Every structure is written in structure tokens, then in C-alpha cells.
Amino acid sequence: MTKILLIEDDTVLRENTAELLEISGFKLATASNGKLGLKEAKKYCPDIIVCDIMMPELDGYEVLDRLSKNNLTKHIPFIFLSAKTEHDDVRKGMNLGADDYITKPFTEDELISAIKSRLAKASILNERDNNNVNNYSEEDELCSLNDLKNFFDDYGKEFYIAKDQIIYREGDHSNFIYLITKGAVKCHKLDTQGKELVTGLYKEDDLFGYTSFTHNLPHKETATTIKETVLVGVSILQLSEILNENHKVAIAIIDLLTDDLSNIKEQLLQMAYSSVNKKTADTIVKFAERINRKPDDPIKISRNDLASVAGVATETFIRTLTNFKNEGIIKSEGRNIVVLDLERLKQIN
């Protein structure tokens, strides 16, 4: 019989939901707050957990975070149950690794359907993982960054995120490392004056979100979608196991970090010593080549974002853009910039 752990601080809702699930043929254990729920999860070893978010002692986010760090409980399917419907709450729960999110009030069919769906998915994944273990050979070893990206595609958790939405905030714990399969992302943070500084740009087939490949550390920056984006994420715990078992991939990751560091140094030197014209031109080239499928596609990003990457004031950046337009190097389509002469941009000093 399938075992469910229900963690809910509202007595009436907890008892009614437990009765509903028992009538539907499930075996139930319950807890009245997050702290008790955490203990019950480790003792009861349920097949699935249904958990409220806003609770005393420990909230649902903390319960999920702690369970995900325990080898005995990290693979248990987890469904959040809450009256909170704001986008950021849903996104935070899914980023932490929740499998589903049900809002109150819910119907019996919604709850049962979600539970059965997640149990079926877990069963399929377990069967696949067992087959992979049984069929494993040296030929299955991941040897390159491309192999690692294929692993993300095959086994990662998929996220569909609209334009201009926050993926994670500075200070959030980095539970996932992401691969972009569609769209583009900017990473940014605020300086002491509250000015936004863009610290990274990522396009399709780029990995991002790594503060550590072995520890769950807080993010040092915020990540936001530049356009509608699809991500696949692999947990840090899972990636750590991959790196331990596939040393060639670990070396490829080191190379990736080295390239990132070199790019940051180059950007800092450019911001410190280049002319305003060159900073502006190099920034447009960078966005055109990194974000667009083709360099002459319109650059759909705010002037503030472009200026923060260039390291110049927005007003100065806009004046320089006007000069480039007058020289026929770029043109404007509404709020978008279109590159007319990429080579001339690259040659500006």
C-alpha cells in the first residue's frame, strides 16, 4: 500500500485530507508542523510527501531543503500544498526541487491526480535508473562538456519561464545548476548605490547558476530571463556524484570556469581602460553574438542593461548609440537595436 506523509498545521484540513486519502486507498502518516514532519519523514519513509508551506517551527521550504540533503529522503516525491498563488512562491518551491504545487482550496480529483501522477513518474524514473545501473559500462562514462549537457537534456528537470521573470535571487540557495535549451538569461546584482550591474549573459546551450559544484551555497547574484526561456536543471547533489565518477567531465568543468574567469577579467579591463565608444560597441557586439541566433537580429534588451554591461552611465550610452545610428552602424526598431555593420562595430576604438 502506498504510504503518504501529510504535513499540515491546520487541524481541520489535515484531518479531512487524511480521511480523503485513506478512503482512496492510501496509508497515511500526518504531522502538525514542519519540525515534526521532518522527523516523521525520516522514520516513516513515505512514498510521497504532501506538505503545507506556511507552518510553525519549520516552513515547507525548509522541510524540502533539509530532506533534499539527506540520502534517505532526497528522492521522495514532494508536493507543496498552499493557499499562496503568487508567481514567486511557485517559482521558489519548484527551484527547491518540489515535484508539484497544489493551491487551496483544491478538489479531491486534483489532489489524487497529482499524487498518482508523481508516483507514476517516480516509478518510471526508478525503473530507468535501475536499468541504467544494470547496463552501465565504461562506454557510458561522461567524457566531455557536451556529454554532460546531454545528461542534462536526458535527466534534468524542465522549467518553462516567461520573459523578464526571476529564476533565482541573490541569497537563494543554489539547489540546481541549469542548462538553457531555449531563450536567454542575464545575471545581475545591485551595487551600494542600488544600481543594477549585469554580471553575466547566457544563451542557448550555456550552463549557469553554479556557485559551487559540491555544496549548496547561496547565489551571489540574481538571474532573470531576457526572453521566454526553457531550462533543464540538475541538482547539485546529483552533479557532485557525476563529477566524482567522471573525472574527464570534472576537467571540462574546470576549463569552463577558467574561460568564465578570463571573460570577467577582459570585461573589467575594458570597463577600466576603453573609450566610451569602444565600451558601447563591444557591448553591442557581445549581445549580438551571445544572445541572438544571428548577429543582425534585433537586440531586445533595455538600454539600462546594455549600459550596465558597458560600465557607462545610461545617458552617455544613449548618446553614443545616437552617434552610431548617425554613422549608419546601427538602427533602431522601436526600443530594439539592429546591427547594420558588425565589422565596423568591432573595429571601433
N, C-alpha and C positions, 0 to 999 in steps of 0.2 A: 504493500500500500504506500502511495506517495506521501512523504512527510513534508508538511509546510510549517514554517515558523512565521507567526504573525506578531509584529511588534507595533503596538498602537497604544497611546496613552489615554484615549477616550474610551471609558469603560463600556458604554452602551454600544459604540461602533465596534469595539473589539469583540464583545460577546456575540453581537449579531452576525458579524462577518465570520467568526469562528464557527458558529452554528450553521451558517450557509455553506461553508466549505466542508464541514463534516457530513452534512446531508448529501453533498455532491460526491462523497466517497473518499475524501482526503483524511489523513491522520494529522491532527493539529497539536502544536505547542504554541503557547502565547507568552508575551512579555509586555509589561505595562510601561516600560521606558527603555531608552537606548542602552543603558548600562546593563540592565537585566537581559535585554535581548542579545547583547554581545556574549554574555556568559552562556545563555541558552543555545546560541548557535554553535558554540564550541562543544557543548555537552550533547546536544540533540542531533547534530549533523544532519540538518534537513536537506531535502532535495531542492527546495526553493525557499526564498525569504521574501515576504511582503512586509514592507516597513514604512511607517509614517515618517515625515521629515521633521516637523516641529514637535519636539518632545523634551521633557526634563532629563537631567543627568547627562545624556549624550543625544545630540540630534541625529537624524538619519544619515546625513552626510558623513559624520564622524564614525558612525557604525559601519558604513560601507567602506570607508577608508581603512579602518582597522582590520576588518575582515579580509580586505584585498591584500594585506601584508602578511597574512597567516597562511601557510601552505595547506593547512587542513580545510580552510574555508574560502580561499580566494577564487575557486572555480564554481561556487554555488550561485545559480542564477538569482538575481536580485531585482525586485520590482518596488519602486517608490510609490507610496500612497499618500496623496496630499491634496489639500484644497488650494494650494498655491499654483497658479497657472501662468505666472509671468515667464517670459522667454528666458530670462537669465537663470531662473530657478531650474527650469527644464534642462538648460544647457549645462549648468553646474552638475546636476545629477548624472547626466549622460557622460560628461567628461570624467567623472569619478569612476565610471565603469558600470553604472546601472544598466540593466537589460531592457527595462520598460518603465513607464511613468503613467500612473492612473490618477485622474483627478476626482475629487469628491464633489458632489455626490456621484456614485457610479452604480451601474446596474449589475445584477447578478451575472448576466451574459458577458459583460465587459470584463469583469474580474476573472471568471472561469476561463474565458477565451484567452486572456493574457497569460494566465498561469499555464494552460495547456500548450500554448504556442511556445513559451520559453522553455518548458520541459522538453518539448519535441526538438527544439533547436539544440538544447544541451545534449540530448541523447545522440543526435546526428553528429555533433562535434566530437563527443567522446568516442563514438564508433570510428570516426575518421582518424582521430588521434591514435587510437589503438592500432588501426590498420597501418598508419604511418610508422609507428614504432616497430611493428612486426615486419614491415617491408624495408626498414632502414638499412642502408648500406653506405659505404664510403662515397659512392657516387652521389648520394643525396646531400653531401656536405655543401654548405653555402660557401662559395669561394670569392665572391665579389659583391660590390655595392649593388649591382644590377640583380644578383641573386637575392639579396636582402629586400630589395624593392618588390621583387616577385613574391616573396614571402608575405610582405605587407598586403599585396593585392589578394593573395590566396586566403590569408588567415586574419587580416586586420578587421577591426570594427569600423563600419562605414558611417560617416557623418555628412549630412546634407545641410549646408549653411547658406543663408541668403546674403546678399551684398551688404557691406557695412555692419556686419554683426560681429560681436566679440567672441572669440574662440576660448580664450582664457585671459585672465587679468594678472597683472603683476602681483605677486604674493600668493596666487593659487598654487597648489601643489601640482607638480608635473607628473601626472599619472600615465599620460600617453606621450608617445613620440609619433608624429604624423607624417604621412606622405600625401602630397597633393596630387589627386588624379584629374582634377578639373578646377580651373579658376586661379586665383592669386591671393596672396596674404602679405600683409605688412606687419612687422613687429615694431613697437614704439614704446617710449616711456616719457614721463614728464621731468623737466629739469626743475631746479629750485624756484624758478620764476613761473612755473606752471606751463611752460612752453613745451609742446609735443615734439619729440625728436624721433625720427624714423631710424631704427637700428638695423633693420633687415627687410629685404624684399624676396619673396619666394614665389615661384611659378610652378606649373605642372611638372611633375616628376622630381620635385625638390623635397627633401626631408627637413623638418623643423620641429621646434618645441623641446629640444634637448638641453636641459640644464645639467643633467648627469645621466650616464647610461647605466648606472648601477644603484643610484639612490633616489628616493622620492624627495627632491628638493624644491623649494618654492621657485616659481618663474621670476626672472629679473626684469621682465618686460611684458607688455600686453600684446596680444595677437588679434588682428581684425581682418576680416575679408575685404578685399578690394572689389571683387565681383562675386557673383554666385559661385560657390566653391563646394567641391566634394573632396572629403578627406578619408583616408583609412588610417586608423590608429592601432598601434601595438603597445601593450602595457610595458612599463619599464622593467617589471619583474621578468616578463617573457623575453624581452630583448636582452636583458642581462644573461639569461640562460643561453640564448643564441650565441652571444659573444664569447661566453666561456667554452662553448662546444665547437665554435667555428673561428679559429684564430685568423684565418685569412680575411674574414669579414671584419674582425676587430682592427686589423691593419688598415683595411679600406676606410673604416670609420675615422681612424687617426689621420689619414690623408685628407678626409673631408673636413675635419676640424682644422687642419693646417691650412687648407685653402680658405676657410672662413676667416681665420686669423690674418692671413695675408691680405684678403679683401678689406678687412677692417682697417689694417694699417695703411693701405693705399687710400682709403676714404679719408682717414684722419690727415694724411699728408696733403691730400687735395684740398681739404677744408682749411688747412693751415696756410698753404703757400700759393694756391692757384688764384688767378684773377677771377673776378665775378663772372665774366663772360665764359671762362673755361669751366668753372663750377656749374654754371647753368647748363652749358652744352653737354658736359659729361653726365649730368643727372638725367637730362632728356634721353641721351643715348642709352644710359643704364636701364631706364624704364622701358624704352622701346625694344631693347634686345632681351630683357629678362621677363617682362610682363606680357608683351604682345606675341601672338603667334607669328606675325610678320612685322618687321620694324616700321612699316608705313601704316600700320593700323592706328586708329586714334588712341591717344593716351588718356584713359578715362580715370583721372585721379585729380584731387584738388590741388590748387596752387600752393596751399599751405604744406601739403605733404611733399610736394616737389621741392619747395624751398627748404624744408627741414632736412631733407637728404643732402641738398647742396650746401647747407650750412650758411645761408644768407637770409636776410630779412625778406619777408614775403613781398613787401613793396619794391625792394630792389630787384627781386626775382622777376616780378611782373614787368618792370621797366625793361629789363634785359630781354624778356620774351618779345616785347613790342619791337625792340631793335631787330631781333631775329626775324620777326614777321616782315618788317620793312625791307629786309635784305632777301626775302624770298626763301629762307631756310626752313621755316615752319609756317603753318597757318592755323587758324582757329576754326573749329566747328562747334559753335555754342561754347560750352565750358571745356571742350576737349581740345587737345593739341594733336596736330597731324604733322609728321616729319616729311618735308619735301625733299631735303637733300641731306641724307645721313652722313655722307662723306665730308661735307663741309662742316657739319657739326663736330665730327671727330677731329678736324684739323684746327679748330678754334683754340687759341692760346690766351 
